[in-house]
Amino acid sequence: MKMKQQQRGLTFLGLLIVGILLAFTGVILAQVVPTYVEFMAVQKAAKKAATGSTVSEVRGIFDKSAQVDNINSISGKDLEVGKEGDLVVVTFAYSREIHLAGPAYLTMKYEGSSK
């Protein structure tokens, strides 16, 4: 009799573990991607707000852009407005927490400027 060739592949238990890990990764990505999209919208709104000349005007422009782009994590009052030469520079920093399970959270820290 010939010896059976060694079989290759995943067992059912291995397939189940890989499936659970892929599902968990997909759930996390589904929660992280919208926060990154919101960060890109905040950055765009900060660049648009930098066209203002006064602090209140800059914050007003940002708040209007935030309403249009559905930005909830930060508002105009959270912006730091400064000048570098003749250029108005708007900087921001905020964090978002994503609940994983029990006491575990994934904290995303975002910061940027209009430069």
Secondary structure, DSSP 8 states (H G I E B T S, - for coil): --------S--HHHHHHHHHHHHHHHHHHHHHHHHHHHHHHHHHHHHHHTT-SSHHHHHHHHHHHHHHHT--S--GGG-EEEEETTEEEEEEEEEEEEEEETTEEEEEEEEEE--
